């Protein structure tokens, strides 16, 4: 099964709500929509949707949304239910970023579904100095901070090997809190963050 995540916010094949939630996927070329309906549930629609095909596609979706563990079809039938994921509430100001900036266009998109701390569930890992480092969800956290939300829900997960290096690079730039990240246009974000990441990984490969 070939699964591709859609990052655009304007793809006519998907409802705008699903695009804002980053729940748009192509499964063997067919549009599938994962619409988040609660803090642990999603409704799934798509050609060829069955319990068996969903089990595989949900793994890709949950790479970005581990807290979603129950999936229904349009008729409300439960197709997949996984063990619940433990989460806890922490102050956003205590979270160490592992990136340097956010895209203001993406902030506007996620802002459509951010209203309280319960709407923000992000994976974090504990660094050697005991600080909590964000692995994913910087845009949601930054938009929450901009809206005056002071806490978020986090999931504790193991960090990948290079995350400490990214956190160290962030700190070199004076980025110790979500509020310290730069707020860029999509073009600036590509140049200053995505292109930097490409160069960073290329240098790491050469060193090996």
Secondary structure by P-SEA (a helix, b strand, c coil): cbbbbbcccccccccaaaaaaccbbbcccbbbbbccccccbbbbbcccccaaaaaaaaaaaacccccccbbbcccccccccccbbbbbbbbccccccccccccaaaaaaacccccccccbbbbbbbccccbbbbcccaaaaaaaaaacccbbbbbbbbbccaaaaaaaaaaaacccccccbbbbcaaaaaaccaaaaaaaaaaaaaac
